[in-house]
Amino acid sequence: MDDDNVQLACINCGRSEMEIPVVSVRYSGEQIWTCSQCMPILIHKPEQLIGKLKGADRIPPAPHHH
């Protein structure tokens, strides 16, 4: 497969890099992509990624200091 034709998509919402900016993240030896709007879910509510991201149940949410 030609890497130039691969569209990268957010692991959470599935939108492609053609629709929204996506950021590469490495976790547990794998590369995933998350979009700019779903990044807060990865940071603050990783439990919402269970079933989409292997090991999401082991990611602690970031502490909230209000």
Gaussian input, Z-matrix of N, CA and C with variables (Angstrom, degrees):
# hf/3-21g

backbone

0 1
 N
 C     1     B1
 C     2     B2     1     A1
 N     3     B3     2     A2     1     D1
 C     4     B4     3     A3     2     D2
 C     5     B5     4     A4     3     D3
 N     6     B6     5     A5     4     D4
 C     7     B7     6     A6     5     D5
 C     8     B8     7     A7     6     D6
 N     9     B9     8     A8     7     D7
 C    10    B10     9     A9     8     D8
 C    11    B11    10    A10     9     D9
 N    12    B12    11    A11    10    D10
 C    13    B13    12    A12    11    D11
 C    14    B14    13    A13    12    D12
 N    15    B15    14    A14    13    D13
 C    16    B16    15    A15    14    D14
 C    17    B17    16    A16    15    D15
 N    18    B18    17    A17    16    D16
 C    19    B19    18    A18    17    D17
 C    20    B20    19    A19    18    D18
 N    21    B21    20    A20    19    D19
 C    22    B22    21    A21    20    D20
 C    23    B23    22    A22    21    D21
 N    24    B24    23    A23    22    D22
 C    25    B25    24    A24    23    D23
 C    26    B26    25    A25    24    D24
 N    27    B27    26    A26    25    D25
 C    28    B28    27    A27    26    D26
 C    29    B29    28    A28    27    D27
 N    30    B30    29    A29    28    D28
 C    31    B31    30    A30    29    D29
 C    32    B32    31    A31    30    D30
 N    33    B33    32    A32    31    D31
 C    34    B34    33    A33    32    D32
 C    35    B35    34    A34    33    D33
 N    36    B36    35    A35    34    D34
 C    37    B37    36    A36    35    D35
 C    38    B38    37    A37    36    D36
 N    39    B39    38    A38    37    D37
 C    40    B40    39    A39    38    D38
 C    41    B41    40    A40    39    D39
 N    42    B42    41    A41    40    D40
 C    43    B43    42    A42    41    D41
 C    44    B44    43    A43    42    D42
 N    45    B45    44    A44    43    D43
 C    46    B46    45    A45    44    D44
 C    47    B47    46    A46    45    D45
 N    48    B48    47    A47    46    D46
 C    49    B49    48    A48    47    D47
 C    50    B50    49    A49    48    D48
 N    51    B51    50    A50    49    D49
 C    52    B52    51    A51    50    D50
 C    53    B53    52    A52    51    D51
 N    54    B54    53    A53    52    D52
 C    55    B55    54    A54    53    D53
 C    56    B56    55    A55    54    D54
 N    57    B57    56    A56    55    D55
 C    58    B58    57    A57    56    D56
 C    59    B59    58    A58    57    D57
 N    60    B60    59    A59    58    D58
 C    61    B61    60    A60    59    D59
 C    62    B62    61    A61    60    D60
 N    63    B63    62    A62    61    D61
 C    64    B64    63    A63    62    D62
 C    65    B65    64    A64    63    D63
 N    66    B66    65    A65    64    D64
 C    67    B67    66    A66    65    D65
 C    68    B68    67    A67    66    D66
 N    69    B69    68    A68    67    D67
 C    70    B70    69    A69    68    D68
 C    71    B71    70    A70    69    D69
 N    72    B72    71    A71    70    D70
 C    73    B73    72    A72    71    D71
 C    74    B74    73    A73    72    D72
 N    75    B75    74    A74    73    D73
 C    76    B76    75    A75    74    D74
 C    77    B77    76    A76    75    D75
 N    78    B78    77    A77    76    D76
 C    79    B79    78    A78    77    D77
 C    80    B80    79    A79    78    D78
 N    81    B81    80    A80    79    D79
 C    82    B82    81    A81    80    D80
 C    83    B83    82    A82    81    D81
 N    84    B84    83    A83    82    D82
 C    85    B85    84    A84    83    D83
 C    86    B86    85    A85    84    D84
 N    87    B87    86    A86    85    D85
 C    88    B88    87    A87    86    D86
 C    89    B89    88    A88    87    D87
 N    90    B90    89    A89    88    D88
 C    91    B91    90    A90    89    D89
 C    92    B92    91    A91    90    D90
 N    93    B93    92    A92    91    D91
 C    94    B94    93    A93    92    D92
 C    95    B95    94    A94    93    D93
 N    96    B96    95    A95    94    D94
 C    97    B97    96    A96    95    D95
 C    98    B98    97    A97    96    D96
 N    99    B99    98    A98    97    D97
 C   100   B100    99    A99    98    D98
 C   101   B101   100   A100    99    D99
 N   102   B102   101   A101   100   D100
 C   103   B103   102   A102   101   D101
 C   104   B104   103   A103   102   D102
 N   105   B105   104   A104   103   D103
 C   106   B106   105   A105   104   D104
 C   107   B107   106   A106   105   D105
 N   108   B108   107   A107   106   D106
 C   109   B109   108   A108   107   D107
 C   110   B110   109   A109   108   D108
 N   111   B111   110   A110   109   D109
 C   112   B112   111   A111   110   D110
 C   113   B113   112   A112   111   D111
 N   114   B114   113   A113   112   D112
 C   115   B115   114   A114   113   D113
 C   116   B116   115   A115   114   D114
 N   117   B117   116   A116   115   D115
 C   118   B118   117   A117   116   D116
 C   119   B119   118   A118   117   D117
 N   120   B120   119   A119   118   D118
 C   121   B121   120   A120   119   D119
 C   122   B122   121   A121   120   D120
 N   123   B123   122   A122   121   D121
 C   124   B124   123   A123   122   D122
 C   125   B125   124   A124   123   D123
 N   126   B126   125   A125   124   D124
 C   127   B127   126   A126   125   D125
 C   128   B128   127   A127   126   D126
 N   129   B129   128   A128   127   D127
 C   130   B130   129   A129   128   D128
 C   131   B131   130   A130   129   D129
 N   132   B132   131   A131   130   D130
 C   133   B133   132   A132   131   D131
 C   134   B134   133   A133   132   D132
 N   135   B135   134   A134   133   D133
 C   136   B136   135   A135   134   D134
 C   137   B137   136   A136   135   D135
 N   138   B138   137   A137   136   D136
 C   139   B139   138   A138   137   D137
 C   140   B140   139   A139   138   D138
 N   141   B141   140   A140   139   D139
 C   142   B142   141   A141   140   D140
 C   143   B143   142   A142   141   D141
 N   144   B144   143   A143   142   D142
 C   145   B145   144   A144   143   D143
 C   146   B146   145   A145   144   D144
 N   147   B147   146   A146   145   D145
 C   148   B148   147   A147   146   D146
 C   149   B149   148   A148   147   D147
 N   150   B150   149   A149   148   D148
 C   151   B151   150   A150   149   D149
 C   152   B152   151   A151   150   D150
 N   153   B153   152   A152   151   D151
 C   154   B154   153   A153   152   D152
 C   155   B155   154   A154   153   D153
 N   156   B156   155   A155   154   D154
 C   157   B157   156   A156   155   D155
 C   158   B158   157   A157   156   D156
 N   159   B159   158   A158   157   D157
 C   160   B160   159   A159   158   D158
 C   161   B161   160   A160   159   D159
 N   162   B162   161   A161   160   D160
 C   163   B163   162   A162   161   D161
 C   164   B164   163   A163   162   D162
 N   165   B165   164   A164   163   D163
 C   166   B166   165   A165   164   D164
 C   167   B167   166   A166   165   D165
 N   168   B168   167   A167   166   D166
 C   169   B169   168   A168   167   D167
 C   170   B170   169   A169   168   D168
 N   171   B171   170   A170   169   D169
 C   172   B172   171   A171   170   D170
 C   173   B173   172   A172   171   D171
 N   174   B174   173   A173   172   D172
 C   175   B175   174   A174   173   D173
 C   176   B176   175   A175   174   D174
 N   177   B177   176   A176   175   D175
 C   178   B178   177   A177   176   D176
 C   179   B179   178   A178   177   D177
 N   180   B180   179   A179   178   D178
 C   181   B181   180   A180   179   D179
 C   182   B182   181   A181   180   D180
 N   183   B183   182   A182   181   D181
 C   184   B184   183   A183   182   D182
 C   185   B185   184   A184   183   D183
 N   186   B186   185   A185   184   D184
 C   187   B187   186   A186   185   D185
 C   188   B188   187   A187   186   D186
 N   189   B189   188   A188   187   D187
 C   190   B190   189   A189   188   D188
 C   191   B191   190   A190   189   D189
 N   192   B192   191   A191   190   D190
 C   193   B193   192   A192   191   D191
 C   194   B194   193   A193   192   D192
 N   195   B195   194   A194   193   D193
 C   196   B196   195   A195   194   D194
 C   197   B197   196   A196   195   D195

   B1=1.4541
   B2=1.5261
   B3=1.2942
   B4=1.4600
   B5=1.5181
   B6=1.3366
   B7=1.4657
   B8=1.5231
   B9=1.3241
   B10=1.4613
   B11=1.5230
   B12=1.3318
   B13=1.4587
   B14=1.5274
   B15=1.3284
   B16=1.4543
   B17=1.5181
   B18=1.3387
   B19=1.4541
   B20=1.5196
   B21=1.3003
   B22=1.4497
   B23=1.5215
   B24=1.3393
   B25=1.4599
   B26=1.5194
   B27=1.3114
   B28=1.4638
   B29=1.5254
   B30=1.3248
   B31=1.4610
   B32=1.5256
   B33=1.3246
   B34=1.4574
   B35=1.5280
   B36=1.3215
   B37=1.4744
   B38=1.5237
   B39=1.3350
   B40=1.4557
   B41=1.5155
   B42=1.3403
   B43=1.4659
   B44=1.5153
   B45=1.3238
   B46=1.4654
   B47=1.5201
   B48=1.3260
   B49=1.4643
   B50=1.5267
   B51=1.3144
   B52=1.4593
   B53=1.5338
   B54=1.3387
   B55=1.4613
   B56=1.5228
   B57=1.3324
   B58=1.4626
   B59=1.5328
   B60=1.3205
   B61=1.4647
   B62=1.5340
   B63=1.3267
   B64=1.4580
   B65=1.5253
   B66=1.3303
   B67=1.4564
   B68=1.5245
   B69=1.3195
   B70=1.4615
   B71=1.5306
   B72=1.3247
   B73=1.4600
   B74=1.5200
   B75=1.3288
   B76=1.4614
   B77=1.5192
   B78=1.3302
   B79=1.4587
   B80=1.5262
   B81=1.2945
   B82=1.4535
   B83=1.5340
   B84=1.3362
   B85=1.4536
   B86=1.5222
   B87=1.3167
   B88=1.4558
   B89=1.5206
   B90=1.3262
   B91=1.4589
   B92=1.5220
   B93=1.3223
   B94=1.4680
   B95=1.5186
   B96=1.3078
   B97=1.4562
   B98=1.5129
   B99=1.3236
   B100=1.4518
   B101=1.5279
   B102=1.3137
   B103=1.4617
   B104=1.5284
   B105=1.3113
   B106=1.4600
   B107=1.5240
   B108=1.3212
   B109=1.4635
   B110=1.5214
   B111=1.3234
   B112=1.4642
   B113=1.5281
   B114=1.3076
   B115=1.4620
   B116=1.5353
   B117=1.3380
   B118=1.4701
   B119=1.5316
   B120=1.3220
   B121=1.4618
   B122=1.5233
   B123=1.3180
   B124=1.4579
   B125=1.5278
   B126=1.3062
   B127=1.4648
   B128=1.5285
   B129=1.3277
   B130=1.4626
   B131=1.5230
   B132=1.3356
   B133=1.4638
   B134=1.5261
   B135=1.3405
   B136=1.4604
   B137=1.5215
   B138=1.3189
   B139=1.4631
   B140=1.5331
   B141=1.3237
   B142=1.4637
   B143=1.5325
   B144=1.3179
   B145=1.4621
   B146=1.5270
   B147=1.3365
   B148=1.4606
   B149=1.5248
   B150=1.3074
   B151=1.4626
   B152=1.5227
   B153=1.3219
   B154=1.4669
   B155=1.5187
   B156=1.3314
   B157=1.4633
   B158=1.5154
   B159=1.3242
   B160=1.4585
   B161=1.5264
   B162=1.3171
   B163=1.4575
   B164=1.5190
   B165=1.3200
   B166=1.4677
   B167=1.5254
   B168=1.3166
   B169=1.4628
   B170=1.5278
   B171=1.3273
   B172=1.4736
   B173=1.5296
   B174=1.3317
   B175=1.4619
   B176=1.5282
   B177=1.3221
   B178=1.4722
   B179=1.5315
   B180=1.3238
   B181=1.4674
   B182=1.5262
   B183=1.3045
   B184=1.4709
   B185=1.5272
   B186=1.3444
   B187=1.4637
   B188=1.5151
   B189=1.3134
   B190=1.4636
   B191=1.5230
   B192=1.3131
   B193=1.4554
   B194=1.5268
   B195=1.3109
   B196=1.4760
   B197=1.4973
   A1=108.69
   A2=117.37
   A3=124.14
   A4=109.22
   A5=117.58
   A6=121.93
   A7=112.60
   A8=118.08
   A9=120.90
   A10=112.18
   A11=117.92
   A12=121.26
   A13=112.95
   A14=117.50
   A15=121.38
   A16=108.80
   A17=116.40
   A18=120.08
   A19=108.64
   A20=115.71
   A21=121.65
   A22=108.41
   A23=116.36
   A24=120.16
   A25=110.61
   A26=114.94
   A27=122.80
   A28=110.06
   A29=116.02
   A30=121.39
   A31=111.82
   A32=117.22
   A33=120.50
   A34=112.69
   A35=117.05
   A36=119.53
   A37=113.81
   A38=116.92
   A39=120.28
   A40=115.92
   A41=116.80
   A42=118.08
   A43=109.65
   A44=115.15
   A45=120.27
   A46=111.50
   A47=113.49
   A48=120.57
   A49=111.92
   A50=117.49
   A51=120.74
   A52=110.84
   A53=116.10
   A54=121.29
   A55=113.77
   A56=115.80
   A57=120.79
   A58=108.54
   A59=118.22
   A60=118.88
   A61=111.31
   A62=116.13
   A63=121.09
   A64=109.52
   A65=115.33
   A66=122.73
   A67=108.11
   A68=115.56
   A69=121.28
   A70=109.51
   A71=115.44
   A72=122.48
   A73=107.31
   A74=116.70
   A75=120.52
   A76=108.11
   A77=114.60
   A78=120.02
   A79=108.39
   A80=115.48
   A81=122.04
   A82=111.59
   A83=115.49
   A84=120.91
   A85=115.13
   A86=117.68
   A87=120.85
   A88=110.52
   A89=115.28
   A90=120.97
   A91=108.52
   A92=115.28
   A93=120.85
   A94=107.73
   A95=115.90
   A96=122.06
   A97=107.85
   A98=116.09
   A99=121.35
   A100=107.58
   A101=116.05
   A102=118.42
   A103=109.60
   A104=114.43
   A105=120.34
   A106=112.02
   A107=118.51
   A108=120.43
   A109=112.69
   A110=117.86
   A111=120.93
   A112=113.26
   A113=118.03
   A114=121.37
   A115=111.86
   A116=120.15
   A117=119.33
   A118=113.48
   A119=117.74
   A120=120.29
   A121=109.27
   A122=116.79
   A123=120.75
   A124=110.94
   A125=116.93
   A126=121.54
   A127=112.51
   A128=117.26
   A129=121.32
   A130=115.40
   A131=118.03
   A132=120.88
   A133=111.26
   A134=117.25
   A135=119.25
   A136=113.70
   A137=117.62
   A138=120.50
   A139=111.46
   A140=117.45
   A141=120.64
   A142=111.81
   A143=117.40
   A144=121.47
   A145=112.63
   A146=117.23
   A147=120.26
   A148=108.25
   A149=115.53
   A150=121.50
   A151=112.66
   A152=116.33
   A153=121.34
   A154=111.12
   A155=116.05
   A156=122.76
   A157=108.65
   A158=116.01
   A159=120.93
   A160=109.63
   A161=116.26
   A162=121.56
   A163=114.14
   A164=118.03
   A165=120.51
   A166=111.75
   A167=116.41
   A168=120.03
   A169=112.42
   A170=116.62
   A171=120.27
   A172=112.59
   A173=117.90
   A174=120.56
   A175=108.79
   A176=116.93
   A177=118.15
   A178=109.51
   A179=117.49
   A180=118.92
   A181=110.44
   A182=115.61
   A183=120.49
   A184=108.74
   A185=116.74
   A186=119.11
   A187=110.65
   A188=114.64
   A189=120.74
   A190=108.74
   A191=116.42
   A192=121.62
   A193=107.79
   A194=115.38
   A195=119.13
   A196=110.06
   D1=139.94
   D2=179.04
   D3=-80.38
   D4=118.03
   D5=-177.73
   D6=-59.56
   D7=-26.34
   D8=-179.57
   D9=-68.39
   D10=-19.22
   D11=-178.03
   D12=-99.03
   D13=-1.84
   D14=-179.82
   D15=-80.99
   D16=126.58
   D17=175.41
   D18=-96.73
   D19=128.93
   D20=179.86
   D21=-86.90
   D22=141.99
   D23=-175.91
   D24=-135.66
   D25=152.11
   D26=178.18
   D27=-64.58
   D28=133.36
   D29=179.81
   D30=-66.09
   D31=-24.18
   D32=-177.56
   D33=-91.14
   D34=-58.98
   D35=-173.56
   D36=-96.04
   D37=-16.27
   D38=177.55
   D39=82.86
   D40=0.02
   D41=178.80
   D42=-70.27
   D43=144.26
   D44=-176.06
   D45=-88.23
   D46=167.70
   D47=176.92
   D48=-62.70
   D49=-14.97
   D50=177.65
   D51=-80.58
   D52=-17.50
   D53=-178.71
   D54=-100.79
   D55=-32.73
   D56=-173.28
   D57=-156.24
   D58=151.03
   D59=176.96
   D60=-62.38
   D61=137.04
   D62=175.87
   D63=-121.14
   D64=150.50
   D65=-177.36
   D66=-121.54
   D67=137.13
   D68=177.64
   D69=-80.28
   D70=135.62
   D71=177.70
   D72=-134.59
   D73=138.31
   D74=174.90
   D75=-107.35
   D76=135.20
   D77=177.42
   D78=-149.42
   D79=128.76
   D80=175.23
   D81=56.36
   D82=38.28
   D83=176.85
   D84=81.67
   D85=4.48
   D86=-179.15
   D87=-121.31
   D88=150.77
   D89=176.06
   D90=-98.37
   D91=129.38
   D92=175.93
   D93=-125.82
   D94=169.96
   D95=178.79
   D96=-127.13
   D97=137.58
   D98=175.19
   D99=-132.07
   D100=145.06
   D101=-179.44
   D102=-85.93
   D103=166.47
   D104=-177.14
   D105=-61.95
   D106=-28.86
   D107=-179.65
   D108=-83.38
   D109=-25.01
   D110=179.70
   D111=-93.24
   D112=-8.36
   D113=179.22
   D114=-54.00
   D115=-41.71
   D116=178.22
   D117=-60.45
   D118=-28.79
   D119=177.50
   D120=-66.77
   D121=-44.36
   D122=177.51
   D123=-60.01
   D124=-37.52
   D125=-177.22
   D126=-80.05
   D127=-47.94
   D128=-170.18
   D129=-103.42
   D130=-24.21
   D131=-177.27
   D132=-137.78
   D133=55.71
   D134=-176.37
   D135=-59.88
   D136=-21.68
   D137=178.29
   D138=-60.79
   D139=-23.32
   D140=177.98
   D141=-71.69
   D142=-11.12
   D143=179.37
   D144=-96.30
   D145=1.73
   D146=177.40
   D147=-60.33
   D148=130.93
   D149=-176.34
   D150=93.87
   D151=-16.07
   D152=177.80
   D153=-110.28
   D154=-32.37
   D155=-177.32
   D156=-126.33
   D157=116.31
   D158=179.24
   D159=-59.02
   D160=125.62
   D161=178.78
   D162=87.78
   D163=6.72
   D164=-179.09
   D165=-58.77
   D166=-28.13
   D167=179.89
   D168=-69.47
   D169=-13.95
   D170=179.64
   D171=-97.04
   D172=-3.97
   D173=-178.27
   D174=-88.37
   D175=118.71
   D176=178.14
   D177=-77.35
   D178=141.77
   D179=175.29
   D180=-67.47
   D181=151.43
   D182=178.01
   D183=-64.98
   D184=142.90
   D185=177.19
   D186=-66.78
   D187=146.95
   D188=177.89
   D189=-104.76
   D190=121.69
   D191=178.88
   D192=-114.52
   D193=98.13
   D194=-178.37
   D195=-105.43

